[in-house]
Amino acid sequence: MADYTTLRMGGPAGRIVAATSADEIIRAVRAADEPILVLAGGSNVVIGDAGFPGTVVLVRSGGLRVLSQDAESVTVRVEAGEPWDDLVATTVRNGWAGLECLSGIPGSTGATPIQNVGAYGQEVAETITGVEVYDRLDGTRRTVPAADCGFAYRGSIFKYQDRWVVLSVDFRLSRSPLSGPVRYAELARALGVEVGDQVPLADARAAVLRLRAGKGMVLDATDPDTRSVGSFFTNPVLDQATYALLRERAAELGEPPAWPGSDGMVKVSAAWLIDKAGFAKGHPGPGGVAISGKHTLALTNRSGTAHTGDLLTLANTIRDEVHDRFGVTLHPEPVLVNCAL
Ligand SMILES: Cc1cc2nc3c(=O)[nH]c(=O)nc-3n(C[C@H](O)[C@H](O)[C@H](O)COP(=O)(O)OP(=O)(O)OC[C@H]3O[C@@H](n4cnc5c(N)ncnc54)[C@H](O)[C@@H]3O)c2cc1C
């Protein structure tokens, strides 16, 4: 499966079927014997060295149509296989605001609701109105309204399950030449504006693409730092007791970067924890894997020939050290297929 993942890792599949429309996706899923892996861009999966013994259904549908529009907004339905960044580029070109800060994220549109894709202060949960799915449990095709999608930080009801296959996604976007208020301080600095200011959509997209490229977060075949799944760990969300323990243990290192949530929980920076636990950018692991030279959170197949087992060994070492040092457990962001941390 290495040819189908951005990590360039993963053993053989039992069978691979490509589906180029929603109907074809349903037919392929119905016809396949268990187990099934629905795969699109392969940018958020870690597939084990033993591969996947069942059928891999490759989502290769595409296209966008306007469902409704008025003076303020436009609602579009986008097929699951549509490349995400092509969609973002189209919305920016058309003066449809709401996705501009999500520029440069690899993968397909249909995968974005699965982990509520987010970056630079924007998440797809803010603009998705519904997700059209094929329900493998009862064989029906229906639209799940956004309110029932269970969107959370890097999660939804669709993550870690194989009941629902996403066929298309509906987004409601604002008709505006300007972005929403810029929420992310680093992006505001790059744009030379204050947090809360609005900027032309194309400027927001260009600044995000520049920032992301500097961190190896835009796919580039010539840059081994992008042979990754993006962030390997999510930012841990801690209760007050664990947060207090972290601050105590980190006392001599300075204040850990943290973002308080409305529910008393506190999100802390996984990159900071990893760095302070002694894993700098470029830190090598076994067999040709390494932490990205540009971003502490990305684990990469630096040599191009490394194995999933090597990557998981590095991930385990990092997770154990962070836990021993700070009492915080890191959780992987990608979906692990036929392998485990
Ligand atoms: C360099 C880089 C940067 C990244 N930056 C970000 C970022 O800033 N923010 C962020 O949130 N993510 C980021 N990611 C992660 C990834 O790009 C996103 O999660 C993306 O949405 C995954 O899309 P995909 O099509 O590649 O999904 P895949 O990797 O193909 O699949 C991911 C999971 O979704 C399931 N799946 C995929 N399509 C469907 C479908 N149609 N129906 C049902 N299940 C499906 C798969 O079974 C699997 O479990 C980054 C990844 C890389 C490599």
The ligand as an SDF file (V2000), in Angstrom:
LIG
                    3D

 53 58  0  0  0  0  0  0  0  0999 V2000
    1.6890   17.0360    5.0240 C   0  0  0  0  0  0  0  0  0  0  0  0
    0.3560   16.8420    5.7240 C   0  0  0  0  0  0  0  0  0  0  0  0
   -0.2630   17.9070    6.3610 C   0  0  0  0  0  0  0  0  0  0  0  0
   -1.5030   17.7290    7.0030 C   0  0  0  0  0  0  0  0  0  0  0  0
   -2.0780   18.8040    7.6230 N   0  0  0  0  0  0  0  0  0  0  0  0
   -3.2770   18.6610    8.2460 C   0  0  0  0  0  0  0  0  0  0  0  0
   -3.9000   19.7720    8.8960 C   0  0  0  0  0  0  0  0  0  0  0  0
   -3.3750   20.8810    8.8860 O   0  0  0  0  0  0  0  0  0  0  0  0
   -5.0820   19.5690    9.5210 N   0  0  0  0  0  0  0  0  0  0  0  0
   -5.6910   18.3550    9.5230 C   0  0  0  0  0  0  0  0  0  0  0  0
   -6.7790   18.2460   10.1170 O   0  0  0  0  0  0  0  0  0  0  0  0
   -5.1460   17.2910    8.8950 N   0  0  0  0  0  0  0  0  0  0  0  0
   -3.9520   17.4110    8.2650 C   0  0  0  0  0  0  0  0  0  0  0  0
   -3.3630   16.3340    7.6530 N   0  0  0  0  0  0  0  0  0  0  0  0
   -4.0220   15.0210    7.6880 C   0  0  0  0  0  0  0  0  0  0  0  0
   -4.8500   14.6610    6.4250 C   0  0  0  0  0  0  0  0  0  0  0  0
   -4.3930   15.3670    5.3160 O   0  0  0  0  0  0  0  0  0  0  0  0
   -6.3390   14.9520    6.6100 C   0  0  0  0  0  0  0  0  0  0  0  0
   -6.8490   14.2440    7.7030 O   0  0  0  0  0  0  0  0  0  0  0  0
   -7.1380   14.5680    5.3460 C   0  0  0  0  0  0  0  0  0  0  0  0
   -8.4830   14.9840    5.4940 O   0  0  0  0  0  0  0  0  0  0  0  0
   -7.1170   13.0830    5.0510 C   0  0  0  0  0  0  0  0  0  0  0  0
   -7.6900   12.8810    3.7670 O   0  0  0  0  0  0  0  0  0  0  0  0
   -7.4090   11.5930    2.9040 P   0  0  0  0  0  0  0  0  0  0  0  0
   -8.3030   11.6460    1.7270 O   0  0  0  0  0  0  0  0  0  0  0  0
   -5.9510   11.4870    2.6200 O   0  0  0  0  0  0  0  0  0  0  0  0
   -7.8460   10.4500    3.9190 O   0  0  0  0  0  0  0  0  0  0  0  0
   -7.2600    8.9520    4.0000 P   0  0  0  0  0  0  0  0  0  0  0  0
   -5.8930    9.0020    4.5980 O   0  0  0  0  0  0  0  0  0  0  0  0
   -7.4000    8.2670    2.7030 O   0  0  0  0  0  0  0  0  0  0  0  0
   -8.2510    8.3110    5.0670 O   0  0  0  0  0  0  0  0  0  0  0  0
   -8.2200    8.7460    6.4160 C   0  0  0  0  0  0  0  0  0  0  0  0
   -9.3100    8.0030    7.1970 C   0  0  0  0  0  0  0  0  0  0  0  0
  -10.5860    8.3770    6.6820 O   0  0  0  0  0  0  0  0  0  0  0  0
  -11.2630    7.2430    6.1270 C   0  0  0  0  0  0  0  0  0  0  0  0
  -11.8940    7.7160    4.8910 N   0  0  0  0  0  0  0  0  0  0  0  0
  -11.3380    8.4210    3.8790 C   0  0  0  0  0  0  0  0  0  0  0  0
  -12.2840    8.7230    2.9540 N   0  0  0  0  0  0  0  0  0  0  0  0
  -13.4550    8.1840    3.4010 C   0  0  0  0  0  0  0  0  0  0  0  0
  -14.7910    8.1650    2.9000 C   0  0  0  0  0  0  0  0  0  0  0  0
  -15.1250    8.7440    1.7480 N   0  0  0  0  0  0  0  0  0  0  0  0
  -15.7420    7.5240    3.6440 N   0  0  0  0  0  0  0  0  0  0  0  0
  -15.4140    6.9220    4.8090 C   0  0  0  0  0  0  0  0  0  0  0  0
  -14.1660    6.9150    5.3330 N   0  0  0  0  0  0  0  0  0  0  0  0
  -13.2140    7.5380    4.6370 C   0  0  0  0  0  0  0  0  0  0  0  0
  -10.1990    6.1940    5.8960 C   0  0  0  0  0  0  0  0  0  0  0  0
  -10.7510    4.8940    5.9870 O   0  0  0  0  0  0  0  0  0  0  0  0
   -9.2340    6.4820    7.0450 C   0  0  0  0  0  0  0  0  0  0  0  0
   -9.7310    5.9060    8.2230 O   0  0  0  0  0  0  0  0  0  0  0  0
   -2.1190   16.4700    6.9960 C   0  0  0  0  0  0  0  0  0  0  0  0
   -1.4880   15.3860    6.3420 C   0  0  0  0  0  0  0  0  0  0  0  0
   -0.2580   15.5710    5.7200 C   0  0  0  0  0  0  0  0  0  0  0  0
    0.3970   14.4120    5.0120 C   0  0  0  0  0  0  0  0  0  0  0  0
  1  2  1  0
  2  3  1  0
  2 52  2  0
  3  4  2  0
  4  5  1  0
  4 50  1  0
  5  6  2  0
  6  7  1  0
  6 13  1  0
  7  8  2  0
  7  9  1  0
  9 10  1  0
 10 11  2  0
 10 12  1  0
 12 13  2  0
 13 14  1  0
 14 15  1  0
 14 50  1  0
 15 16  1  0
 16 17  1  0
 16 18  1  0
 18 19  1  0
 18 20  1  0
 20 21  1  0
 20 22  1  0
 22 23  1  0
 23 24  1  0
 24 25  2  0
 24 26  1  0
 24 27  1  0
 27 28  1  0
 28 29  2  0
 28 30  1  0
 28 31  1  0
 31 32  1  0
 32 33  1  0
 33 34  1  0
 33 48  1  0
 34 35  1  0
 35 36  1  0
 35 46  1  0
 36 37  1  0
 36 45  1  0
 37 38  2  0
 38 39  1  0
 39 40  1  0
 39 45  2  0
 40 41  1  0
 40 42  2  0
 42 43  1  0
 43 44  2  0
 44 45  1  0
 46 47  1  0
 46 48  1  0
 48 49  1  0
 50 51  2  0
 51 52  1  0
 52 53  1  0
M  END
$$$$
